[in-house]
Amino acid sequence: MKANKLILFIFLAAFFTSCENELDLDPKQREDADKTLSTETGVTNVLTGTYALAANGNAYGGRVLLYADLLGVTGVLSTTDLRWRGTFGELRQMYNKNMLSDNVIIEGTYARLYEIINASNTVIENIYKVKDPDRQAVMIGEASFLRSLAYFDLVRFFAKPYESGKTNNQLGVVIRPNAIYDFSVDLSKERSTVEEVYKVIIDGLNLAYTNLPEENGFYADKYAAQALLARVYLQQGRYDLARDAANDVIENSGHALSQNYAAAFNHDTDQAEDVFAIQITKQTGVNDAVTFYASEGNGGRGGDFSIRDAYLNKFSDPDDRANFIYENEDNGRILTSKYTDQFADVGIIRLAEMYLIRAEGNLEEGTAIGNTPLDDINIIRGRAHADALTAVTIDDILLERELELGMEGFLIHDIKRTKRSILTETPDGDPLLLTYDADKLVFPIPLKETDANKKITQNPGYRI
């Protein structure tokens, strides 16, 4: 119930401002921080505050999902699945694949994700102040999960994609293995490689899986860690490991698909399909996906991101998912019905994704662990009352991901891992084909970071 959710500690967002912003804490702030970290209750509150940081709109409160669509859709109006009509220039830069290093929205997400990492490190370093060893283990597991989640999106947005079978020595992001308490010192550090960052992510999730219980309320549990591992392994093209992790979640977590597609969305308490969701309350803000995808009557801005016929034409008839839309009466835009409650929780991992990962992993490996790829795809299609397929190819599975998981934060990442291209336009209106590893599909390291961190290397294609 919403009433039972903890009111998260807002002051922590100020305390954990990352080194990328070079915030000098005044003596009173340092004293408050010392007091907070001196007790078991204080350390527990820091962990709770880490979830609050994650729930912020410029992180997992909605925008991280939005960015994947903005970068992933074609910029050619006649063929685009989604059309951006919003007035935020910084978001339009993503849609046009023409980002600048002083983009304040990108800067805000970069800083927020490092705040999550720093807060997680702080919990782990101060965990000895928690008396119960079992509670210690669970808190380390939660902090490790949140830290890995943040690193995963940092390396996917701010670095060239991981490529299976290669050494992946391309620059990833800065790894901060220890908590930062003093932001007045020189914290300059070069980025680690993509391979090194993925190792940190996977090690953290394996630790989380070991430490976390099977049930943990609306906090991360062991199957949230395993599900995120499945997603990470899929991004790496490690199909056997992705398949096995997804199968574990499907078979052992106790989660189940919602009875119908609509029931998987717009709720303020975790449902059976939710493997991990970010909790939104009236005290902590709004679901920021609603802000950009919904009509004003549903708490949004009128539909900054609207659906085009090119996307709807991908569905077969019948298919409940094709009809899970509505027309904004004010401007005629077609909008997704996935985000119509501004205080609904933000779904980060649904069980449906695990079926799709298991299907893809089995197909790529020529196996049938847990189920056949065809049967898994037909389970997903059957829930939407779409006709069953008689055979399945990798293209069928990738299409099914677009239909089932559309507008949930997957588009650009699926394009990159499958090495596809995006057709867009130059500022002069000329066609421009961007390959999966194009400079323009990687966020710039924010200007504030390059100003403060004298050792960091900017991404190619950005002047500053």
C-alpha positions as CSV (number, residue, x, y, z in Angstrom):
1,M,0.0,0.0,0.0
2,K,1.1,3.6,-0.6
3,A,0.5,4.5,2.9
4,N,2.9,1.9,4.1
5,K,5.8,3.1,1.9
6,L,8.6,4.8,3.7
7,I,8.9,8.6,3.2
8,L,12.4,8.7,1.8
9,F,15.1,11.0,3.2
10,I,15.3,14.0,0.9
11,F,18.3,15.5,2.6
12,L,20.4,12.6,1.4
13,A,20.2,13.8,-2.2
14,A,22.1,16.9,-1.1
15,F,24.6,15.0,1.0
16,F,25.4,12.6,-1.7
17,T,25.9,15.1,-4.5
18,S,28.6,13.4,-6.6
19,C,32.2,14.5,-7.2
20,E,31.1,15.3,-10.7
21,N,29.4,18.5,-9.3
22,E,32.3,19.2,-6.9
23,L,30.1,20.2,-4.1
24,D,32.0,21.5,-1.0
25,L,30.1,20.5,2.1
26,D,30.0,23.1,4.8
27,P,30.9,22.2,8.4
28,K,27.3,21.8,9.4
29,Q,26.7,19.4,6.5
30,R,29.8,17.4,7.5
31,E,28.7,17.2,11.1
32,D,25.2,16.0,10.0
33,A,26.8,13.4,7.8
34,D,29.1,12.2,10.6
35,K,26.1,11.8,12.9
36,T,24.1,10.0,10.3
37,L,26.9,7.4,9.7
38,S,27.6,6.9,13.4
39,T,24.6,4.7,14.1
40,E,22.9,1.6,12.7
41,T,19.8,3.6,12.1
42,G,21.7,6.2,10.2
43,V,23.3,3.7,7.9
44,T,19.9,2.1,7.3
45,N,18.5,5.5,6.5
46,V,21.3,6.0,4.0
47,L,20.2,2.8,2.2
48,T,16.6,4.0,2.2
49,G,17.9,7.3,0.8
50,T,19.7,5.5,-2.0
51,Y,16.3,4.2,-3.2
52,A,15.1,7.8,-3.0
53,L,17.9,8.9,-5.3
54,A,17.0,6.1,-7.7
55,A,13.4,7.2,-7.7
56,N,14.3,10.7,-8.9
57,G,12.9,11.6,-12.3
58,N,16.3,12.0,-13.9
59,A,17.2,8.4,-13.0
60,Y,14.8,5.5,-12.6
61,G,11.8,7.7,-11.9
62,G,11.2,7.7,-15.6
63,R,13.8,9.5,-17.8
64,V,16.3,6.6,-18.2
65,L,13.5,4.8,-19.9
66,L,12.7,7.8,-22.1
67,Y,16.3,8.3,-23.3
68,A,16.4,4.8,-24.8
69,D,13.5,5.7,-27.1
70,L,14.8,9.1,-27.9
71,L,18.1,7.7,-29.1
72,G,16.6,4.6,-30.7
73,V,13.9,6.0,-33.0
74,T,14.5,7.0,-36.5
75,G,14.6,10.7,-37.2
76,V,12.7,10.4,-40.5
77,L,9.1,11.4,-39.9
78,S,7.6,9.2,-42.6
79,T,9.1,6.0,-41.0
80,T,9.5,6.8,-37.3
81,D,7.7,4.6,-34.7
82,L,7.6,7.5,-32.2
83,R,7.6,11.2,-32.7
84,W,9.0,13.7,-30.3
85,R,7.1,17.0,-30.1
86,G,8.2,18.3,-26.7
87,T,9.7,21.7,-26.1
88,F,12.7,20.5,-24.0
89,G,15.7,21.3,-26.3
90,E,18.0,19.0,-24.4
91,L,15.7,16.0,-25.1
92,R,15.3,17.0,-28.7
93,Q,19.1,16.8,-29.0
94,M,18.7,13.1,-28.2
95,Y,15.9,12.6,-30.7
96,N,17.9,14.4,-33.4
97,K,21.1,12.5,-32.4
98,N,22.9,15.9,-32.0
99,M,23.8,16.1,-28.4
100,L,26.0,18.8,-26.8
101,S,28.4,18.4,-23.8
102,D,26.6,21.1,-21.9
103,N,23.2,19.3,-22.0
104,V,21.9,19.9,-18.5
105,I,19.5,16.9,-18.6
106,I,22.3,14.5,-19.5
107,E,24.5,16.1,-16.8
108,G,21.7,15.6,-14.3
109,T,21.4,11.9,-15.0
110,Y,25.1,11.4,-15.0
111,A,25.4,13.1,-11.6
112,R,22.4,11.2,-10.2
113,L,23.7,7.8,-11.2
114,Y,27.0,8.6,-9.5
115,E,25.1,9.7,-6.4
116,I,23.5,6.3,-6.3
117,I,26.9,4.7,-6.6
118,N,28.4,6.9,-3.8
119,A,25.5,6.3,-1.5
120,S,25.7,2.5,-2.1
121,N,29.4,2.6,-1.4
122,T,28.8,4.5,1.8
123,V,26.3,1.8,3.0
124,I,28.8,-1.0,2.3
125,E,31.7,0.8,4.0
126,N,29.7,1.5,7.1
127,I,27.8,-1.8,7.3
128,Y,29.8,-2.9,10.4
129,K,27.7,-0.5,12.4
130,V,24.7,-2.7,11.8
131,K,24.7,-5.3,14.6
132,D,22.7,-8.2,13.0
133,P,24.9,-10.2,10.5
134,D,21.9,-11.3,8.5
135,R,20.7,-7.7,8.2
136,Q,24.2,-6.7,7.2
137,A,24.2,-9.2,4.3
138,V,20.8,-8.0,3.0
139,M,21.8,-4.4,3.1
140,I,25.1,-5.1,1.3
141,G,23.0,-7.0,-1.3
142,E,20.6,-4.1,-1.8
143,A,23.4,-1.6,-2.1
144,S,25.3,-3.8,-4.5
145,F,22.2,-4.2,-6.7
146,L,21.6,-0.5,-6.8
147,R,25.2,0.3,-7.6
148,S,25.3,-2.3,-10.4
149,L,22.0,-0.9,-11.8
150,A,23.6,2.6,-12.0
151,Y,26.8,1.5,-13.5
152,F,24.9,-0.5,-16.2
153,D,23.1,2.5,-17.4
154,L,26.1,4.7,-17.2
155,V,28.2,2.4,-19.4
156,R,25.3,1.8,-21.9
157,F,24.7,5.5,-22.4
158,F,28.1,7.1,-22.0
159,A,30.3,4.5,-23.7
160,K,30.6,2.6,-27.0
161,P,28.6,-0.7,-26.8
162,Y,29.9,-3.9,-25.5
163,E,30.7,-6.3,-28.4
164,S,30.7,-10.0,-27.9
165,G,33.9,-11.8,-28.7
166,K,36.1,-8.7,-28.4
167,T,38.4,-7.4,-25.6
168,N,36.2,-4.3,-25.1
169,N,39.0,-2.0,-24.2
170,Q,37.1,1.0,-25.4
171,L,36.6,3.6,-22.6
172,G,33.7,2.9,-20.3
173,V,33.0,5.2,-17.3
174,V,34.8,6.1,-14.2
175,I,34.7,3.4,-11.5
176,R,34.4,4.7,-8.0
177,P,35.2,1.7,-5.7
178,N,35.1,3.7,-2.5
179,A,32.7,6.2,-1.0
180,I,33.6,9.9,-1.3
181,Y,33.1,12.0,1.8
182,D,35.2,15.0,1.0
183,F,34.5,16.6,-2.4
184,S,37.0,19.4,-1.9
185,V,40.0,17.2,-2.8
186,D,41.1,16.4,-6.4
187,L,39.0,13.4,-7.5
188,S,40.3,13.3,-11.0
189,K,40.3,9.9,-12.6
190,E,40.3,8.4,-16.1
191,R,37.5,6.1,-17.3
192,S,37.9,2.4,-16.9
193,T,37.3,0.1,-19.9
194,V,33.9,-1.2,-20.9
195,E,35.1,-4.7,-20.0
196,E,36.2,-3.5,-16.5
197,V,32.9,-1.8,-15.9
198,Y,30.9,-4.9,-16.9
199,K,32.9,-6.9,-14.4
200,V,32.0,-4.6,-11.6
201,I,28.4,-4.8,-12.6
202,I,28.3,-8.6,-12.7
203,D,30.4,-9.1,-9.6
204,G,27.9,-6.8,-7.7
205,L,24.9,-8.6,-9.0
206,N,26.3,-12.0,-8.1
207,L,27.0,-10.7,-4.6
208,A,23.5,-9.3,-4.4
209,Y,22.0,-12.6,-5.6
210,T,23.9,-14.4,-2.8
211,N,23.0,-12.0,-0.1
212,L,19.5,-11.1,-0.8
213,P,16.4,-13.0,0.4
214,E,13.8,-14.5,-2.0
215,E,11.3,-11.9,-0.8
216,N,12.2,-8.4,0.4
217,G,9.0,-6.3,0.2
218,F,9.2,-3.6,-2.5
219,Y,13.0,-3.5,-2.1
220,A,15.4,-5.5,-4.3
221,D,15.4,-9.3,-3.7
222,K,17.6,-12.0,-5.1
223,Y,15.5,-12.5,-8.2
224,A,15.7,-8.8,-9.0
225,A,19.4,-9.3,-9.0
226,Q,19.2,-12.4,-11.1
227,A,16.8,-10.7,-13.6
228,L,19.2,-7.7,-14.0
229,L,22.0,-10.2,-14.5
230,A,19.9,-11.8,-17.3
231,R,19.6,-8.4,-18.9
232,V,23.3,-7.7,-18.5
233,Y,24.3,-11.0,-20.0
234,L,22.0,-10.5,-23.0
235,Q,23.6,-7.1,-23.6
236,Q,26.9,-8.8,-23.7
237,G,25.7,-11.6,-26.1
238,R,26.4,-14.2,-23.5
239,Y,23.2,-16.1,-24.4
240,D,23.7,-19.2,-22.3
241,L,24.1,-17.2,-19.1
242,A,21.3,-14.8,-20.0
243,R,19.0,-17.9,-20.6
244,D,19.9,-19.6,-17.4
245,A,19.4,-16.4,-15.3
246,A,16.1,-15.7,-16.9
247,N,15.0,-19.3,-16.4
248,D,15.8,-19.1,-12.7
249,V,13.6,-16.1,-12.3
250,I,10.7,-17.6,-14.3
251,E,10.9,-21.0,-12.5
252,N,11.8,-20.1,-8.9
253,S,10.9,-16.4,-8.1
254,G,7.1,-16.9,-7.6
255,H,6.4,-14.1,-10.1
256,A,3.7,-14.6,-12.7
257,L,2.5,-12.8,-15.8
258,S,-0.5,-10.5,-15.2
259,Q,-3.8,-12.0,-16.4
260,N,-4.0,-9.4,-19.1
261,Y,-1.6,-6.9,-20.7
262,A,-3.2,-3.8,-19.2
263,A,-2.9,-5.2,-15.7
264,A,0.9,-5.0,-15.9
265,F,0.8,-1.2,-15.8
266,N,-0.4,1.8,-13.8
267,H,-0.4,0.5,-10.3
268,D,1.0,1.8,-7.1
269,T,1.7,-1.5,-5.4
270,D,3.9,-4.3,-6.8
271,Q,2.0,-6.9,-8.8
272,A,2.9,-10.5,-9.5
273,E,4.6,-9.5,-12.8
274,D,6.9,-6.9,-11.2
275,V,10.3,-8.3,-10.5
276,F,11.6,-4.9,-9.6
277,A,9.8,-1.5,-9.6
278,I,10.7,2.0,-8.4
279,Q,8.2,3.1,-5.8
280,I,6.7,6.5,-6.4
281,T,4.9,8.4,-3.7
282,K,3.3,11.9,-3.5
283,Q,6.2,12.7,-1.1
284,T,9.0,11.7,-3.5
285,G,7.7,13.1,-6.8
286,V,5.9,11.8,-9.9
287,N,6.4,9.1,-12.4
288,D,8.4,11.0,-15.0
289,A,7.6,8.6,-17.8
290,V,4.0,9.9,-17.4
291,T,5.3,13.4,-17.8
292,F,6.5,12.8,-21.3
293,Y,4.2,10.0,-22.6
294,A,0.8,11.0,-21.2
295,S,-1.9,13.5,-21.9
296,E,-2.4,16.5,-19.7
297,G,-5.5,14.9,-18.3
298,N,-3.4,11.9,-17.2
299,G,-0.7,14.0,-15.6
300,G,1.6,14.5,-18.5
301,R,2.5,17.4,-20.9
302,G,0.1,16.4,-23.6
303,G,2.1,13.7,-25.2
304,D,5.6,14.9,-25.9
305,F,6.3,11.5,-27.3
306,S,3.5,10.1,-29.5
307,I,3.0,6.9,-31.4
308,R,3.0,6.8,-35.2
309,D,1.4,4.4,-37.6
310,A,4.8,2.8,-38.3
311,Y,4.8,1.3,-34.8
312,L,1.1,0.2,-34.8
313,N,1.5,-1.5,-38.2
314,K,4.0,-3.9,-36.7
315,F,1.3,-5.6,-34.7
316,S,-0.8,-8.5,-36.1
317,D,-4.6,-8.5,-35.8
318,P,-5.8,-9.3,-33.2
319,D,-3.3,-8.1,-30.5
320,D,-4.4,-6.4,-27.3
321,R,-1.1,-4.5,-27.2
322,A,-1.9,-2.6,-30.4
323,N,-5.0,-1.3,-28.8
324,F,-3.3,-0.3,-25.5
325,I,-3.3,3.3,-26.7
326,Y,-5.6,6.3,-26.5
327,E,-6.1,9.6,-28.4
328,N,-5.4,12.8,-26.7
329,E,-8.6,14.8,-27.2
330,D,-6.7,18.1,-27.1
331,N,-4.3,17.5,-29.9
332,G,-5.2,14.2,-31.6
333,R,-1.9,12.5,-30.7
334,I,-1.9,8.8,-30.2
335,L,-0.3,7.9,-26.8
336,T,0.6,4.7,-25.0
337,S,-1.6,3.6,-22.1
338,K,1.4,2.3,-20.2
339,Y,1.8,5.6,-18.4
340,T,-1.5,7.2,-17.3
341,D,-1.0,7.5,-13.5
342,Q,1.5,10.1,-12.4
343,F,1.9,8.4,-9.0
344,A,2.1,4.8,-10.3
345,D,5.4,3.0,-9.7
346,V,7.9,2.8,-12.5
347,G,8.4,-0.7,-13.7
348,I,12.0,-1.5,-14.2
349,I,11.9,-5.3,-14.7
350,R,8.8,-7.3,-15.7
351,L,8.6,-11.1,-15.9
352,A,7.6,-10.8,-19.5
353,E,11.1,-9.7,-20.3
354,M,12.5,-12.8,-18.7
355,Y,10.4,-15.0,-21.1
356,L,11.8,-13.0,-24.1
357,I,15.4,-13.3,-22.8
358,R,15.0,-17.1,-22.2
359,A,13.5,-17.5,-25.7
360,E,16.3,-15.6,-27.4
361,G,19.0,-17.3,-25.3
362,N,17.6,-20.8,-26.1
363,L,17.3,-19.9,-29.8
364,E,20.8,-18.6,-30.1
365,E,22.2,-21.6,-28.2
366,G,20.0,-24.3,-29.9
367,T,18.6,-25.4,-26.6
368,A,15.2,-25.6,-24.8
369,I,16.1,-24.9,-21.2
370,G,12.8,-24.4,-19.3
371,N,10.8,-24.2,-22.5
372,T,11.2,-23.9,-26.3
373,P,11.7,-20.5,-27.8
374,L,8.4,-20.9,-29.8
375,D,6.4,-21.8,-26.7
376,D,7.9,-18.9,-24.7
377,I,7.0,-16.4,-27.5
378,N,3.5,-17.8,-27.7
379,I,3.0,-17.5,-24.0
380,I,3.7,-13.7,-24.4
381,R,1.5,-13.5,-27.5
382,G,-1.3,-15.5,-26.0
383,R,-1.5,-13.2,-23.0
384,A,-2.2,-10.4,-25.6
385,H,-4.7,-12.6,-27.5
386,A,-2.4,-12.5,-30.6
387,D,-2.3,-15.5,-32.9
388,A,0.2,-18.1,-32.0
389,L,3.3,-18.4,-34.3
390,T,4.1,-21.8,-35.9
391,A,7.8,-21.2,-36.0
392,V,10.1,-18.6,-34.6
393,T,13.3,-16.8,-35.8
394,I,15.6,-14.3,-34.1
395,D,13.8,-11.6,-36.0
396,D,10.5,-12.8,-34.6
397,I,11.9,-12.5,-31.1
398,L,13.4,-9.1,-31.6
399,L,10.0,-7.9,-33.1
400,E,8.2,-9.4,-30.1
401,R,10.5,-7.4,-27.8
402,E,9.4,-4.2,-29.6
403,L,5.8,-5.1,-29.3
404,E,5.8,-6.2,-25.7
405,L,8.4,-3.9,-24.2
406,G,7.9,-0.8,-26.3
407,M,8.5,2.5,-24.5
408,E,9.9,0.7,-21.5
409,G,13.6,1.6,-22.0
410,F,14.9,-1.0,-24.3
411,L,15.0,0.4,-27.9
412,I,18.5,1.8,-28.3
413,H,20.1,-0.9,-26.2
414,D,18.6,-3.7,-28.4
415,I,19.7,-1.8,-31.5
416,K,23.3,-1.7,-30.2
417,R,23.6,-5.2,-29.0
418,T,22.2,-6.6,-32.3
419,K,24.3,-4.2,-34.4
420,R,21.5,-2.6,-36.3
421,S,21.5,0.9,-37.7
422,I,19.3,4.0,-37.4
423,L,18.2,6.2,-40.3
424,T,18.1,9.8,-39.3
425,E,18.6,13.2,-40.9
426,T,21.3,15.9,-40.9
427,P,20.3,19.4,-39.8
428,D,19.9,20.2,-43.6
429,G,17.4,17.4,-44.0
430,D,19.7,14.9,-45.8
431,P,19.4,11.2,-44.9
432,L,22.1,10.0,-42.4
433,L,22.5,6.3,-41.5
434,L,24.0,5.8,-38.0
435,T,25.6,2.4,-37.3
436,Y,25.1,0.8,-33.9
437,D,28.5,2.1,-32.7
438,A,28.2,5.7,-34.1
439,D,29.6,8.5,-32.0
440,K,26.2,10.3,-32.2
441,L,24.5,7.4,-30.3
442,V,26.7,7.9,-27.2
443,F,26.1,10.6,-24.6
444,P,28.8,13.1,-24.1
445,I,30.7,13.2,-20.9
446,P,29.1,16.3,-19.3
447,L,31.0,19.6,-19.5
448,K,30.9,19.9,-15.7
449,E,32.6,16.6,-15.3
450,T,35.4,17.4,-17.9
451,D,35.9,20.8,-16.2
452,A,36.3,19.1,-12.7
453,N,38.0,15.9,-13.7
454,K,41.3,16.7,-15.4
455,K,42.1,13.1,-16.2
456,I,38.9,12.1,-18.0
457,T,38.7,11.6,-21.8
458,Q,35.7,13.0,-23.6
459,N,33.8,10.7,-26.0
460,P,34.7,11.0,-29.7
461,G,32.7,13.5,-31.7
462,Y,32.3,16.1,-29.0
463,R,34.5,19.2,-29.1
464,I,34.5,19.8,-25.4
